[in-house]
Amino acid sequence: MILPKPKNINVERYVGGLSKFKKNDNPIKLSANESALGPSPKAINSFEKEKSKLFNYPESDSNSLRDVISKNFNIDADKIICGSGSDQIFDFVCKIFLEPDDEVIVTEFGFIMHRIYAALHGAKVLLAKEVFFKASVDEILKKVTDKTKIVFIANPNNPTGTYLTKNEMLNLREKLKSNILLVVDDAYFEFINKDDFSSGLDLFKDKANVLITRTFSKIYGLAGLRLGWGYSSKKIIDTMYKIKPPFNVNRAALAAGAEAIKDNEWTKRAIRHNTLWTKKIFNILEENEIASNKPTANFFLMNFDKTKINSDEAFERLARERLILRKMKQYKIPNSLRLTIGTEEANQHFIKSIKEICK
């Protein structure tokens, strides 16, 4: 009997951070860069109010949320598109720009979903080398050919925690051919407080050849609702709307997202918490000769080359203490783990545990 046969899709599958490991009771998940404090109480309340309306479809084009985003960031609502996570925006942009044999440039240790969506839509993905786990403008430019359609850059980058400065980003856009789209993933921009850094939106909101993406999964603590948005020229955004599924963002996400953006005090509290604990944990990592990026986001990439134990041993021993970190094998970063900043209790427990295993 001949059965229906799906086409061969030769694309790497994304592997998320573990929530549990073996039979750990009450695990402490520090593997997915989720919010330490969770969402704003106002966002939760707005989510709760939607339960009586679940039989109704949401807005097709997320108009109410786009209006809130527009007012909060002083940008044009007609140049915003919302998605089921910023992942969906990556999918949209690859779908409208890429044809088989086109080329997409990503950085060596850049966010892996960028390369997955590019490959899914038939593009050849080129890896630009990084220098000490930091993206290099020169290395990106070396990869450019007449077939280059898109360059993806997350700034700060996940999982390395490094970033390109304002001047480096402007230099990159200036030296790229004007017909190459630069996609700037702003997922972690709220956490970074460096004088030489500016977000993609601040730098490029008036550029017709840049797409900026943002997410509600990190600082706003709404990862479970899958919500993100993109901003670019009206022409690019209008083209995305032609392929966007109707009702692609659920009504609970729309309601919670709007309140999350408006609750500036909660956002500031989340930033203060992260700033405090990244400083403390960075100092502990240095004391124990665990190499890492300086604080820029809500996570650390930790390298164990100078310690008595390797990353696999560290993972196992931390897991026995209920602490679940992210392995870096999918990113091909050797002897390393990624740690998400957690609650005060989780962070204290990590500090105590990492000191013990590094003795």
N, C-alpha and C positions, 0 to 999 in steps of 0.2 A: 504494500500500500504506500502510495506517495503522499507525503504530508506537506502542509505549508512550511516553507523554509524561510526564516528571516535572513536578511542580508548579513554578511560578515561585518561587524563593527569592531574595528581594531583600535579601540580607545582604552587607555588606562582608566580604571575605576577609582574614584575618590574613596579613601579610607578615613573615616572620621575618628576622632579621639574616643578611646574606650570609656564607657560609663562604669563598667565593672571589670574585675579581673579575678578569674578563678572563682572562689567562693567567699570573697570578701563580704563581711557583714558591714553595712553602713559605710560604703566607700565614700571617699572624699574626691570628687571629680575635679581635677585640675588639668584637664587634657584638651579642652575645647575652646579656650579663650572666651568663655561665657562671663556674663556680668557677675561681679562679686556681691553686689547689693541687690540684684534683681531689678525689676521694673518699678517705676514710680507708682506709689499708691493711687495716684490719680489715673494712671493708665490702667491699673487693675480694676478700679471702680468703673471706668468706661467700658472695659471688657465685659464686666459683669452685667452691665445694663443691656448689652447686646443679646443676651441669651433668650430674651422673649421675642427676638426678631430673626432667629436663625432660619425660619422658613422663607424669609425674603432674600432674594439675590442682593449682593452688594452693588455699589455704584460700578458701572462698567469701566470708567476711566479714572477712578480714584480722585474725583474733583475736589472733595472736601479736604482730603489730606494734602493734595497738591497746593491748595490755597494756603494751608497752614505752613507748609514748607516754603512757599513763595514769600510770605510775610516774614517768617523767621530769618531767612537768609537773604532777603532783599533781591530775589531773582524772579524771572518771568515764569509764571505758572504754565504757560503754553510750551515751555521748553523743558518741562519735567515729565518723566514717565515713571510710574511706580511698578514694582514687580514683586513676585513671590521670592523675596530675598534678592540681594544684588546679583546672585547667581543668574537669575532670569534675565537681568539686563545684559550680562555677558553673553548669554545665549542669543538674545535679540540682536546685539551688535554683530556677532559672528554671522548670524543668519542673513542680515541685510548687506554685509560687505564681502563675505568670502565666497569664492568659487574654488573648485578643485585646482590644486597646484599654486594657489596664492600662498604667500608666506606671512607668518606672524612671528614677531620677535617677543620673547619673554626672557626674563633674567634667570640665571642658572638656578637660584634657589627661591624664585618668585612663587607667589601663591599658585598652587597646582591647578586650581579650577580654571585659570586663564588658559593654560595649555590644553586642558581637557576639552573645553568648548571649541577652541580653535581646531583641534584635531577632529572633533566630532563633525565639524562642518567642512572637512576635507582639506584643510590648509596644512602646509608643511610648517612645523613648529621649529624655530631656531632658538637655541639657548645662547644668550650673551653671557660670557663669563663675568663672575663677580670678583671683587677684590676684597679679601678679608670679609666675605659674606655681605658685601655691600654692592649694590648695582653700580655699574660704571657707564657713564655716558659714552665714553670712547668705544667701549666694547659693544654697546648697543649699535652705535653708528657703523661699526665695522661689518655688522650683519646685514645692513640695508642693501637691497637689490631693487631692480625694477619690478620685482614681484611682491615686494613688501606692501601689505595693506594696513596692518595694525601693529602697534607696539603697546603691550600691556605693562604697566608699572604700578605696584602697590606701594604706597608711601605714607607712613612707615610700612615696611614689608613684613609679612607673615610667611615663614616662621622665624626669620633672622633677627627681627627687631631693629634693623638698620634703616637709614633713610637718606634720601637725596635732599640737599639743601635747596632753598628757594632759587639761588643762582644756577645750580646744577639742573634743576627742572626747566627753568627758562632757557638755558643753553640747549637742552635736549630738544625742546620744541622748536627752537630757532634753527637748529642744524638738521633736523629731520626734513625731508621733502614735504612740501605743503599738502600733497595729496595722500600722505600717510596719516591715518587716524591715531592719535595718542589717547589711550584709555588710562585714566588715573583713578586708581582704587583708593578712596579716602576712608576705608573702613575703620582705621585706628587713629585718625587725625586728632580727635578730641583729647587723647591721652598725652600728646607730646607738647612739651613746653620748652622750646628751643628758639632762641632769637633768630637763628638762620633758617628756620622752617616756616613754610606757608602751605596751607592746604591746597589741593588741586582746584577746588572751587574758587578760592581767593585768587589764585594765579590765573586761571583760564576760563572763567565764566563767560567772558566775551569772545573767546576763540571759537571759530566755526569748525576747526579741525581737531577739537579735543572733546572727549566724553568723560565726564566725572561721575563716578558711582559712589553711593553711600548706603549704609546699612543701619538697621535698627537692632541688630543682633548683639552689638558690643556695648557701647556706653548706655544705650537705652534698655538693655536687658530683655529684649523681646525675641530672642532667637527662636523660641518655640512657635511663634506666629509667622515666621518667614516673611520678612518685609524689607524692601530696599527701594532705592530710586536712582535714576540717572538724569543728568543734565547735559545738554549739548545744543547745537544749532537747531533752529526750528525745522530745517529740512531733514536732519537726521532723526529727530524725535518724531516728526510726522511719519517718516518711513517706518519707524518701529511700531507706531500705532496701527499700521496696515497689517502687521503680522501678529500683534498682541492678541492673545485669546481674550474673549469677553470675560469679565468678572474674575480676572486673574489674581486679585488680592481680596481675601475674605473680609467680611464686614467687621469682625472682631479686631482684625489687624489694623484696619483703617481707623477705627475708633481709638484703640489703644495707642497707635502711632501718633495720632494728632495730639493726644494729651501728654505723651512722653516728650514730644518736642517742646510743648508749651511749659512744661514743668522745669524751668531753669534751675531752681534750687536743688532739685533732686539730682540733676545732671552735675551740678557743681559739687554736690556731696560725693557722688561716685568718683569724680576726678580727684578730689581731696584724698579719698580713701586709697585710690590707686597710687597717687604720688607718694603718700606716706609709706606704703608697704613696698613699693618698688625700690625706694631708697634703702629701706631696712634690709630687704632680701638681697639686693645687689651687694651690700657690704658683707653680708654673711657668705655669699658666693665667693667674693674676693678673699675673705679670710680662710676659706677652705680650698683655695686654688682651683675653683671651678670657673673656667673662662666663660664669659657671657657678654652680650650686648649691654651697653649702658641703658638706663631706663628710657624708653620711648613709647611704650604701649602698655598693655595689661598682661604681658607675658615676658619670659626670658628663654632664650636658646642657651642651654647649658652644655658645655663640653667638658668631658672627664679625662682628657689626655694627661693632665698633671696630677690626677688623684690616684689613690691606691686601688680603686675599683673602676671597672668600666661602666658604660651606660646601661648595659643589660643587667649587670649586678645591682646597680643603683635602682633601676626600675623595679626589680624583684623585691629588694629590701624595703623600698618606699611603699610598694604595694602591700607588703606584710604589715605596714603601719596604716593601711587603708588609703594611702595617697596614690591616686592614679594619675600619672603624667603621660605625655604624648611621646611615643617613639618617633624617630626621624628617618626611619628606613625608607619610607616612600619618597622622601625628598633627597635620599642618597647623601645625607649629612652624617658622617661617621661618628660613632662614640658620643652621641648627643641625645638630650631629651629636651622637650619644651615644657615649661612650667607656667601655668596660668595663675595670676594673682587671685586669691580667694577671699573668703571672709576673714575677719581677724582671728577667729579660732583656727581656721584651716591654715592660715599663714604661720601662726605660732607653732602649730603642730609640725608643719613642714620644717621650720627653722630648727626645732628640737631634733627632728628625725635626721635631717641632712648633716647636722653636726655629729650625730652619733655614728652615721655610716661612713663619714670621712675621717674618723679618728685613725 
